[in-house]
Amino acid sequence: MTWRVGLFVSIGLVLLAGMALLFSKGISFWQPTYGLILKTSNVSGIKPRAGVLLAGIPVGMVVSADLAPDGKSVYVHVRIHRRYVIRKDAVFTIEQAGFLGDQYIAVIPQSHEAPPLQEGAVVTCQEPFNLQEAARSAVELIQGADRAVNTLDTAVRRIDRALLSESTLTNIAASLTNLPVLIDRATSVAVSLDHLVASNQVHVSSTLSNLALFSQRLSLLALEFQEMLETNRGDVQHTLEHFASAGNRIDALLAQLQEGRGLAGSLLQDPSIQSQFSLLVSNLTEVSANLKNHGLLYKPRAPRAARPSTPIYSGRKP
């Protein structure tokens, strides 16, 4: 009798465990499955027996999670019901049910053209949303915004001190007061300018016409000069060649004169001729000075002979 009670209790516990597996979010032993390996950088604390949902429908569960051989990523082993086909282009991501709910793996299908995943396939899984990282980023953003507000406040204070001071406001008020006078003067100047243009419209038109005529004549003169150059190009080139030849000859003659070669060079290098030339220049200078001071008919007077001096006798005559 006792063994019958024990057998009955054992059978009841087995049935209870099977029903628990059947109605839980896991898989049962009687349904065929295939395994997949999800590679991600952070599982954010996902636990075994977490659900795998395809378009919101439970299709499997998480078996285990361990570090990859490189030590930088995590391998998540999942089991999928055989009757659910997941394609290779499907997107795997770790999500959370609600704000504080359990985590699960969501499978987002993309198309029906990619081949299905097979047993032991390794796929990439997107890491879950990290609330702490988001909060840290939000804090850094708030701090940056606070610094920007402080900088803006400092700039506004500087502008207030520089542009909105008492003297600046006084000058702005004076400028606004003088603005109507300035507008009236500008209006009068514009009216005067308009009257000046209207009264001299004929002269301006004549001047512009003369300027246009002068421009046309200048263009014709340039064309004629160009035609003359084209016509007499050979003569002009021949004349330039003669000028170049004459320049070369003058350079050679000057070189001979400096070296004392030839008649002119020997005359220029002779000391006696140089002294006579210097004397001639001095005489010409003296003659030019006399003509300037006394005129053309000036004749120098001959010096008078000195008279013999008579002795002075202080006594009586003989």
C-alpha positions as CSV (number, residue, x, y, z in Angstrom):
1,M,0.0,0.0,0.0
2,T,2.8,2.4,0.8
3,W,4.6,1.9,-2.5
4,R,1.3,2.7,-4.3
5,V,1.0,6.0,-2.5
6,G,4.7,6.8,-3.3
7,L,4.1,5.9,-7.0
8,F,1.0,8.0,-7.1
9,V,2.9,11.0,-5.6
10,S,5.8,10.6,-8.0
11,I,3.5,10.4,-11.0
12,G,1.7,13.6,-9.7
13,L,5.0,15.5,-9.3
14,V,6.1,14.5,-12.8
15,L,2.8,15.6,-14.3
16,L,2.9,18.9,-12.3
17,A,6.5,19.6,-13.5
18,G,5.4,18.8,-17.1
19,M,2.4,21.1,-16.9
20,A,4.6,23.9,-15.4
21,L,7.0,23.6,-18.3
22,L,4.2,23.5,-20.7
23,F,2.4,26.6,-19.5
24,S,5.5,28.6,-18.6
25,K,7.5,30.8,-20.9
26,G,10.0,28.0,-21.5
27,I,9.9,25.1,-23.8
28,S,8.9,21.6,-23.1
29,F,10.7,18.3,-23.6
30,W,8.2,17.1,-26.2
31,Q,8.7,19.8,-28.7
32,P,11.7,19.6,-31.1
33,T,14.1,22.7,-31.0
34,Y,17.3,23.9,-32.6
35,G,20.0,26.0,-30.9
36,L,21.4,29.5,-31.9
37,I,24.3,31.4,-30.5
38,L,23.8,35.2,-30.2
39,K,27.0,37.3,-30.0
40,T,26.7,40.7,-28.3
41,S,28.9,43.0,-26.3
42,N,26.6,43.3,-23.3
43,V,23.7,41.2,-22.1
44,S,22.7,43.7,-19.3
45,G,21.9,40.9,-16.8
46,I,19.7,38.7,-19.0
47,K,18.9,35.5,-17.2
48,P,18.5,31.9,-18.3
49,R,15.0,30.8,-19.2
50,A,14.3,34.3,-20.5
51,G,11.9,34.3,-23.4
52,V,12.7,34.7,-27.1
53,L,9.9,36.5,-28.9
54,L,9.3,36.6,-32.7
55,A,6.9,39.5,-33.5
56,G,5.7,39.3,-29.9
57,I,5.1,35.5,-29.9
58,P,7.2,33.3,-27.7
59,V,9.3,31.0,-29.9
60,G,12.0,29.9,-27.5
61,M,14.1,30.6,-24.4
62,V,17.5,31.5,-23.3
63,V,19.6,28.5,-22.1
64,S,22.8,30.2,-20.9
65,A,25.2,33.1,-21.4
66,D,29.0,33.0,-21.2
67,L,32.0,35.0,-22.3
68,A,33.4,34.6,-25.7
69,P,37.0,33.4,-26.1
70,D,38.2,36.9,-26.9
71,G,37.0,38.2,-23.5
72,K,35.3,41.2,-25.1
73,S,31.9,39.9,-26.1
74,V,29.3,37.5,-24.8
75,Y,27.7,34.4,-26.3
76,V,24.0,33.8,-25.5
77,H,22.8,30.3,-26.2
78,V,19.1,30.1,-27.1
79,R,16.7,27.2,-28.1
80,I,14.1,27.9,-30.8
81,H,11.0,25.7,-31.5
82,R,11.6,23.8,-34.7
83,R,8.3,25.0,-36.2
84,Y,9.4,28.6,-36.2
85,V,11.7,29.5,-39.1
86,I,14.1,32.5,-38.5
87,R,15.9,33.9,-41.5
88,K,19.5,35.0,-41.6
89,D,18.6,38.7,-42.1
90,A,16.5,38.8,-38.9
91,V,17.5,41.4,-36.3
92,F,18.1,40.1,-32.7
93,T,18.0,42.6,-29.9
94,I,17.8,42.5,-26.1
95,E,14.7,44.4,-24.8
96,Q,12.9,44.9,-21.6
97,A,9.2,44.4,-20.9
98,G,8.1,47.8,-19.5
99,F,10.2,50.1,-17.4
100,L,11.2,47.5,-14.8
101,G,10.0,44.3,-16.4
102,D,11.9,41.2,-17.3
103,Q,14.4,41.2,-20.2
104,Y,13.9,39.1,-23.3
105,I,15.3,38.6,-26.7
106,A,13.3,40.1,-29.5
107,V,13.6,38.8,-33.1
108,I,12.5,41.2,-35.8
109,P,12.1,39.5,-39.2
110,Q,13.1,41.4,-42.3
111,S,12.2,39.4,-45.4
112,H,11.3,35.9,-46.5
113,E,14.0,35.6,-49.1
114,A,17.1,34.9,-46.9
115,P,17.9,31.3,-46.0
116,P,16.8,30.0,-42.6
117,L,19.2,29.7,-39.7
118,Q,20.4,26.2,-38.9
119,E,21.5,24.5,-35.7
120,G,24.5,26.2,-34.0
121,A,24.4,29.3,-36.2
122,V,26.2,32.4,-34.7
123,V,24.3,35.7,-35.3
124,T,24.9,39.2,-34.0
125,C,22.6,40.5,-31.3
126,Q,22.2,44.2,-30.6
127,E,23.1,45.2,-27.0
128,P,20.1,46.4,-24.8
129,F,19.3,49.9,-23.9
130,N,21.4,50.9,-20.9
131,L,19.5,53.1,-18.6
132,Q,22.5,54.0,-16.6
133,E,24.5,55.1,-19.6
134,A,21.5,57.1,-20.8
135,A,21.2,58.8,-17.4
136,R,25.0,59.5,-17.4
137,S,24.7,61.0,-20.9
138,A,21.7,63.0,-19.8
139,V,23.7,64.3,-16.8
140,E,26.6,65.3,-19.0
141,L,24.2,67.0,-21.4
142,I,22.6,68.9,-18.6
143,Q,26.0,69.9,-17.3
144,G,27.0,71.1,-20.8
145,A,23.8,73.0,-21.1
146,D,24.4,74.6,-17.6
147,R,27.9,75.7,-18.8
148,A,26.5,77.1,-22.0
149,V,23.8,79.0,-20.0
150,N,26.5,80.4,-17.7
151,T,28.6,81.5,-20.6
152,L,25.6,83.1,-22.3
153,D,24.7,84.9,-19.0
154,T,28.3,86.2,-18.8
155,A,28.1,87.4,-22.4
156,V,24.7,89.1,-21.7
157,R,26.2,90.8,-18.7
158,R,29.1,92.1,-20.7
159,I,26.8,93.4,-23.4
160,D,24.7,95.0,-20.8
161,R,27.7,96.8,-19.3
162,A,29.2,97.8,-22.7
163,L,26.2,98.7,-24.8
164,L,23.5,99.5,-22.3
165,S,25.5,101.9,-20.1
166,E,24.3,105.3,-19.2
167,S,26.6,107.1,-21.6
168,T,25.7,104.8,-24.5
169,L,21.9,105.2,-23.9
170,T,22.4,109.0,-23.7
171,N,24.3,108.9,-27.1
172,I,21.6,106.7,-28.6
173,A,18.9,109.2,-27.4
174,A,20.8,112.1,-28.8
175,S,21.3,110.3,-32.1
176,L,17.6,109.5,-32.3
177,T,16.9,113.2,-31.6
178,N,19.2,114.3,-34.4
179,L,17.9,111.7,-36.8
180,P,15.0,113.8,-38.2
181,V,17.4,116.7,-38.8
182,L,19.8,114.4,-40.6
183,I,16.9,113.0,-42.7
184,D,15.8,116.5,-43.6
185,R,19.3,117.4,-44.7
186,A,19.6,114.2,-46.7
187,T,16.3,115.0,-48.4
188,S,17.4,118.5,-49.3
189,V,20.7,117.2,-50.6
190,A,18.8,114.7,-52.7
191,V,16.5,117.4,-54.1
192,S,19.5,119.6,-54.9
193,L,21.2,116.8,-56.6
194,D,18.1,116.0,-58.6
195,H,17.8,119.7,-59.6
196,L,21.4,119.8,-60.6
197,V,21.1,116.7,-62.8
198,A,17.9,118.0,-64.3
199,S,19.3,121.5,-65.1
200,N,22.5,120.1,-66.6
201,Q,21.0,117.2,-68.4
202,V,21.8,118.8,-71.8
203,H,25.4,119.3,-70.9
204,V,25.7,115.9,-69.4
205,S,24.3,114.4,-72.6
206,S,26.6,116.5,-74.7
207,T,29.6,115.4,-72.7
208,L,28.6,111.8,-72.9
209,S,28.2,112.1,-76.7
210,N,31.6,113.8,-77.0
211,L,33.1,111.1,-74.9
212,A,31.6,108.4,-77.1
213,L,32.8,110.2,-80.2
214,F,36.3,110.6,-78.8
215,S,36.2,106.9,-77.9
216,Q,35.2,106.0,-81.5
217,R,38.0,108.3,-83.0
218,L,40.5,106.8,-80.6
219,S,39.5,103.3,-81.7
220,L,39.8,104.4,-85.4
221,L,43.2,105.9,-84.7
222,A,44.4,102.7,-83.0
223,L,43.2,100.7,-86.0
224,E,45.0,103.0,-88.4
225,F,48.1,102.9,-86.3
226,Q,47.9,99.1,-86.3
227,E,47.4,99.0,-90.1
228,M,50.4,101.4,-90.5
229,L,52.5,99.1,-88.4
230,E,51.3,96.1,-90.4
231,T,52.0,97.8,-93.7
232,N,55.5,99.2,-92.7
233,R,56.5,96.3,-90.6
234,G,59.6,95.6,-92.8
235,D,60.7,99.3,-92.8
236,V,60.2,99.6,-89.1
237,Q,62.2,96.4,-88.5
238,H,64.9,97.6,-90.9
239,T,65.1,101.0,-89.1
240,L,65.3,99.3,-85.7
241,E,68.2,97.2,-87.0
242,H,70.0,100.3,-88.2
243,F,69.5,101.9,-84.8
244,A,70.9,98.8,-83.1
245,S,73.9,98.8,-85.5
246,A,74.5,102.5,-84.9
247,G,74.4,101.9,-81.2
248,N,76.9,99.1,-81.5
249,R,79.2,101.4,-83.5
250,I,78.9,104.2,-80.9
251,D,79.7,101.8,-78.1
252,A,82.8,100.6,-80.1
253,L,83.8,104.3,-80.7
254,L,83.5,105.1,-77.0
255,A,85.5,102.1,-76.1
256,Q,88.3,103.2,-78.5
257,L,88.2,106.7,-77.0
258,Q,88.5,105.4,-73.5
259,E,91.3,103.2,-74.5
260,G,93.1,106.0,-76.4
261,R,93.0,104.3,-79.7
262,G,92.7,106.3,-83.0
263,L,93.2,110.1,-83.6
264,A,90.4,111.2,-81.3
265,G,91.5,108.9,-78.5
266,S,95.1,110.0,-78.8
267,L,94.0,113.7,-78.6
268,L,91.9,113.1,-75.6
269,Q,94.7,111.2,-73.9
270,D,97.4,113.8,-74.7
271,P,98.3,115.8,-71.5
272,S,99.2,119.0,-73.4
273,I,95.9,119.0,-75.2
274,Q,94.1,118.5,-71.9
275,S,95.9,121.4,-70.3
276,Q,95.2,123.7,-73.3
277,F,91.5,122.6,-73.2
278,S,91.4,123.5,-69.6
279,L,92.9,126.9,-70.3
280,L,90.5,127.4,-73.1
281,V,87.6,126.6,-70.7
282,S,88.9,129.0,-68.1
283,N,89.3,131.8,-70.7
284,L,85.8,131.3,-72.0
285,T,84.5,131.4,-68.4
286,E,86.3,134.7,-67.8
287,V,85.1,136.2,-71.2
288,S,81.5,135.1,-70.3
289,A,81.8,136.9,-66.9
290,N,83.1,140.1,-68.5
291,L,80.4,140.1,-71.1
292,K,77.8,139.6,-68.4
293,N,79.2,142.4,-66.2
294,H,80.4,145.1,-68.7
295,G,78.7,144.4,-72.1
296,L,79.9,143.5,-75.5
297,L,81.9,146.8,-76.2
298,Y,83.9,146.7,-73.0
299,K,87.6,147.4,-73.5
300,P,90.0,147.2,-70.5
301,R,92.0,150.4,-69.9
302,A,95.7,150.3,-69.9
303,P,97.2,150.9,-66.5
304,R,98.5,154.5,-65.9
305,A,102.3,155.1,-65.3
306,A,103.2,156.3,-61.9
307,R,104.2,160.0,-61.7
308,P,107.6,160.9,-60.0
309,S,106.9,162.2,-56.6
310,T,108.1,165.9,-56.0
311,P,110.1,166.5,-52.8
312,I,108.5,168.8,-50.4
313,Y,110.7,171.8,-49.5
314,S,109.7,173.6,-46.3
315,G,112.2,176.6,-46.6
316,R,112.4,179.6,-48.9
317,K,112.9,179.5,-52.6
318,P,116.4,180.3,-53.9
